Amino acid sequence: MNIRQYQDLDTSPADLIRLFGDAEDYSQHSLEWRFTGLGGAPFGWGQGVTFVTGLYALQADYYINTGIEAGEDLATYALSDSGLTLISGGAIAGIPFAGGGTVAGALGPLLGPLVGTAVGEDRYTFDFRQRTRTFAAFGQLTWDLSEHWSVTPGLRLNHERKNIDSVGTSSCRTKPVTQQCLVQLIVGANDYSFSDLESTETNLSPKLSVLYRADDDLRVFATWARGYKSGGANAISFTGEDLEYGSETATSVELGIKSHWFGRSLSLNATAYRMDFDDLQVLAFNGVFFDVTNAGSAYSTGVELDSQWLTPYRPLSINTSVGWLEARYKQYGSAPAPVEQGLDARQDLSGKTLAFAPRWSATLSPTLDYSVAGLNLTFGLNARHQGDQHTDTDLDQATFVEAHTIYSARIGLGSAADTWNLSVGCKNLTDKRVLNQALDTALFPGVFLANQQPGRTIYASLNLQW
């Protein structure tokens, strides 16, 4: 994968800061050797086993060379309240000055030499390389103890090594005099250079599942597993201090049922789960980009239900799903705070709900299928409900999205052999305007960038198979 892009980072009408010459290259090579088989009953117990085992290897190389460049209006911005807020870390901004005017006016002559020649000459550049090598061995077997009981143990051994080179450099014509460049001041960056950083991790992830089959229509299962996500490095770091982040581990327990009722006209599945995270990896806004950091511990617990009902009226089927979720931090004492509490302020989110974790979610999808003159005619409706949630790690109230329900509909006509199908539909029938995400805006503390889910959308599609 090769990416070349230029991007406006401040998302304002002014030309303040922009991504220049962004070059990203990523390549990945992987090899997996897997084999499966059947075996007799171990020790003569039960009815036999089925198994899968194998080896896995991966090498991934990532390189990025990019930077932030001053725009034509950055010098003017530096003397504004927002600019002084960032430069001073929130210590000064629009404060009345004893001699009249504001601090901005008083500091103008001092900042003049720094900002006067910044346009087109002021940059902060990132140069990052990472090579990842991963080796794993895995195996899992299902042991049928009897006609009704099965047990499935599994194990994965993972070894990973990362080698990293990372450099952050500021450059401007005034640096020999001022020691710092304007872009560097505004984003709070320092020059740094790290070469041949190495991170090595080895992890053993076990799993154990038990299944009970009452008959062909009822199955109950329980699963315990431990998962793992390796640590890494942020390709874009302003100081080098937040460059690396640690691995994340998760332990999960599930209890579920899969069933058919009333002559298999009703399928009903349910799962209750609990997942505990240690050193949870979270994505947090650093003022311009997003960094991955570790957030202490958290848990996620909930219940998921789904069903399919083939109603007594033969053309009508109804699919439903309902989810209840509680996801909270157990410990997160140094979480980013809303910008209204100050730049780089911290807060304790222990016991608070995670972002993107609505308490309730549900779907309802009735469908009518008819056969007319040798053709298949389908009418479908869909209702999707999502509960309240925050869309940023700091749980700022400005990023809160209220519970909402979106309705959609479609009609389709196709051949009985499914060789062609024509569909016409409408998403978001009521044209409901709902925020998809709201985030802090670079360079303007207290201003938010929001994007919304699509409004009413009418579409048509034609599918052909031969």
N, C-alpha and C positions, 0 to 999 in steps of 0.2 A: 504494500500500500504506500502510495506517494501522495502527499498533500502539499499544495502550494496555495497560500491564501494571504489576503490583506483584509484587515478588519478594523472597523471603528469601535474602539473600546469604551468610550464615554457615553455612547448612544444618545448624544445631545445634538442640537442643530449646530453647535460650535465645533470647530476643528481643534480638539484638545490633545488627545493621545490616540495613537493608532498602532496596530500591530504591523510591523514591516517585514518583508522578506521571509515570512514564515515558511520554513521548509521542514517537513516531517517525513521520515522514511521508516517503515516498519516491515520486517520480514520474519517469517516463522516457518520452521521445518519441524515436523513431528512424525514419530514412528510408533505404531502400536502393534504388538503381536498378541493376539488373543485366541484362546481356544476353549471350547465348551465340550461337555461330554456327560455321559450317564454312568453311574456306578452302582454296584450292589450295595446292600445294606451293611453299613459298618458294624463290625462285631456281631453280625447276624441280627441286628436290631432294626426293625422297621421294614420299609418297602423299597429302599434304595435312595440314591441321591442324584441330583443334577448339579453341575458346577460350571463356573466360568472363572478363568484365571488368565493372567497375562502380564506383559511388561510394557512400559510407556516411556518415551524419551521426547524431549522438546528442547529446541534452541530458538530463542527469539532475540532479535536485535532491533533496538529502537534508537533513533537519532532525531534530535530537533535542534534547529538553529533559528532563533527568532529574537524579537526584541520589541520594546516599546519606544516609540518615537514621538517627540514633541510636535504638536500641530501648530498652525499659524496663530491660534488664539490662546495658546497655553500661557504666554507671558502675561496677558491681561487677566486670565483666570487666576494666576498665582497671587495677584493682589486683591482678589475677591474674598469675601467671607469664607466661602467653601475652600478656596485654595489655602488661605491662612490656617483654617481649621486642620487641614491635613498636614501642612508643613510643621505646625506647632504641636501636633498631636492632640488638638482640641483645646490647647491652653489659651489661644487667642483667636477671636473671630468676631468682628463687628463690635468690639468693646470700645466705649467712648474713651477718648484720649484726653489727658489733662490739659493739653495745649489747644484743644479744639479738634473737631473731626474725629476720626477713628484710628485704631491701631494700624489699619491697612494704609491710611494716608501717611502716617508717621513712618512706616517701614518702607514706603515706596522708594525713597532715595537709597536706602540700604540694599534693597533687592534689585534696584535698577540694573547694576552691572551684571547681575546673575541672569536676569530674565531678558534683558535687552537684546541679546544675540542668540537666544535659545532656538529660534525658529529654524527648523531643518538641520540643526547641528547638535541636538541633545537627544541621546539615546541610552537605553539600558538594555544590554544584550544577554541572552541566555544561550549557552551551548551545553547540551546534555546528551550523553551516550549511556546506554545500558544494554548489557548482554545477560540474558537469563538462560540458565541450563537447568532442566528439571528431569529427574529420573524417578520412576515409580514402579512398584510391583504390587499387584492387587489380586485378590481372590475372593470368591463367594460361592457357597454351596447351599442348596436347599435339600434338607434331609426330611423325607416323608416318614415320620415315625409310625403313622398308621393311616388309615383311610381318612381320618378326620384331622389329624395334627401334623403340622410341618414346622420345622425350625430352620432359620436361615442366618448363619453367622457370616460375617464378611470382615475383611481387613485390607487396608491400603497403607503401604509404606512409601513416603514421599521424601525425596531429598532435592533441595533446590539451592542454587548458587547464583547470586547476582553480582556483576562487576559494573561499577558506575564511575563515570567522569562527569563532573558538573562545574560549570564556570559561570559566574554572573559579573558583568563588567559594565561600568558607566563610562560614557565618553561625551565630551562637549568642548567647545573652544575655550570656555572660561574656567575649566577645571584647574589649570595651573595656578590661577589666582584665588578662586573660591573654594577649592578642594572638593566641592560637591557640585553635581549637575542638578538642573531643575527637576527633570523627571525622577532622578534618584531621590531628591528631597520629598517630592509629592507622594511617591509610593513607598517611602520609608525603606529604601534599598541600601545595601552595602555591597562593596566588591568582595568576591570570595572565589576560591579555586580549590576544588577537591579532585584528586586524581586517584584512580584505582581503588576506590572504596569497594569493599567486599562484604557481602552478607551471605551467610550459609545457614540454612535451616533444614532440620530433619523432623518429620512428624509421622506419627502412627495413628491412623484413624480407624477405629473399630465400629462394628455395627452388629446388632442382634435383633432379629425379627421372629415373632411367633404367630402362626396362622392356624385358626380353627375353622374347618369347613363343616357346618352342620349338615348341609346338603348342597345341591346345585344352586339354591336360591339364597343362601345365607352364609356369609363369611365374616369372621371377626379377626382383627389383627392388632398386634401391639409391636412397636418398634422403638428401640433405643439406638442412638447413633451419635458419634462425635465428628464434627466437621472442622475444617481448617482452611484459612485463607492466608496466604503468605504475606509478609511485609514487603515494603518496596520503597520507592523514592518519588518525590514530586519533581517532575521535569522542570517546572517553573517555580523557583524559589527566589525571594527578594533578598534574603540574608544568609542563606545556607543553614540557618539554625533549625528550620522546619523542613529540611530536605528529606530526611528518612522518617518512616513510620513503621510500627511493629506489626507482627502477625496478629490475626484474629482467630479465636477458637469458639466453637459453638457446640453445645450439647443439647440434643433434642429427644423428646419422648412423644410418641403418637399412639393414640388408641382409636381404632376406626371400625366401621362396619360397612359392608357392601351387600345389598340385598335386592331381591325381586319379590313382588307381591301380586296377589290377585291375578294368577295365571300369567305372570310376567308382564302385565300391563303397566305396572308401576315399578320403576327402579328408584331406590332410595339409598344414598350413600352419606355417611357422616364421619367426620374426623375431629377429634379433640387433640390439641397439641400444646406443648410448652417447649420453648427454646431459650436457653440462657447463653448470652454472649460475654466473653471476656476480651478486653482490649478491642472493643467494637470500632471498626474503621468507619469514620464519618467524613462527609464532604462538607467543608466549611468555606465561606467566602472570606478572602483575605484583603479585600478592598479593590482588587482588580480581577483576579482569577479565583479559582477554587483549589484548596489544598485538601489532601487526605490527612487526617490525624486520628489518633486513638482516643476513644472517649470513655475509658474505664469499662464498666460493665452495664449490661442491659438485659431485659428479658422480653419475650414476645409469647403471649398465650392466647388461645382462641379456639373457636369452633367453626367448622365449615360444613354446610349441608348442600347437597345438590340432588335433584330428582328429575325424572322424565316420566310423564304420565300419558299413556295412550288411552284417550278418553273413550267412553262408550260411543260417542259420535266419531266414527272411524276416521274421517279426514282430519280431525283435530288432535294435535299433540301439544303438550305444554312442558317446557323446560324451565326450571327454577333453580336458583342458588341463593344462599344466604350465608354471610360471614360475620362473625363477631370477633373483634380483636382488641386486646389490651397490650400495648407495647410501651414500656417505660424504661428510663435509665435507672439503674440501681445506684450507680456512682458516676457522676460526671461533674466534678467540682470546678473545672477550669473551662467551661463551655463558653463560646463566644456570646456576648451580650448584645441586645438590640443597640443600634447606633445612638439612640437617644440617651443611653447611659454613658456615652463617651467613646472615643476611638480606642480600639484595642481593649475595651473593657471586658471583664469576665464575669460570669455568673455561675451559680450552682444549679444545675438542672437535675440533680438527683431526685428521683421520684416523679419527674415530669414525663409527659408523653413524647414519644419520638415524632419527628416530622414525617409526613407522608404515611400516617398510621390512623386512618379513620376508624372509629369504633364500629360502625356498621357499614356493610356493603351488600347489595342484593341485585339480582336480575330476574326478570320475568319475560319469557319468550313464547307466546302462543303461535302456532303455525297451522295453516289449513292447506292440505294437499288434495287436489282433485285430478281426475283423469277425464279429459274432455277431447273427444274426437281423436283419440290416439295420442294426445299431447298431455304433458304434466303441467298443471297450473298451480302455483303456490302463492299464498298470501302470508306474510309474516309481520309480526309486531315485536318490538323489543323495548323494555323499560329497564334502565340501569340507574341504580341509586348508589350514591356515595356519601358517607357521613362527613361531619366536620373534620378539618385537618389543617395543620400548619404546613407551609411549603418551604421553610428554611430552617436550618439547624438551630438558629438562635431563638426560635419560637416568637419572633416579633409579631405583634398583633396585626401589623400591616400585611403580613404574609398569610393571614388566616383566610381559609376558604370555607364558606358555609356549606352545609349539607344540601344536596341538589339531586334531581332526577331528570334524566335525559331520555326522550322517547324517539324511536325510529321506526320506519316501516318500509316494506319492500313487496314487490310483486314480480313473479318470475314465470316464464313460459319456456318449455323445453321439450325435446323429443323423449319418447318413452325409453329409448336406448341410451339417453344421456350423451348423444353425439353433439348436441348444441343446446345452449341455454341463453335466454335473453332476460336480463333483470333490470328493473327500474326501481329506484328507492329514494328515500329521503331520510337523512340523518338529522337529528335534533329538530324534530317536527315543530316544536313551539318556539324555535329560534331563541332559546334561553342562553343568556350571556353569562358564562362562568369562567372565573380565573383558573388557569391551568397551573400557574406558578407565579409568585411574586418574590423578587430578590432585591437586595441592596444594589444601588447603582454606583459604578466606579466614579470617583471624584466628587460626588454630591451627597455627603452624609445626610441621611434623612429623606432622600428621594429614592423611589423604588421603581424598578423596571418590571413590568407585568406582561405576561402573554396569556391569552385566553383560549379556551377550547373553541373549535370552529362553530360558527353559527349554523343556521339552516343550510344544509347542503343537499342538492339534488344530483343524482348520478344515474348512469346507465352503463351496463356492461354486457359484453357478448363473449361467450365461451364456446370454443369449438374443439372437439377431440376427434382424432382419426388415427 
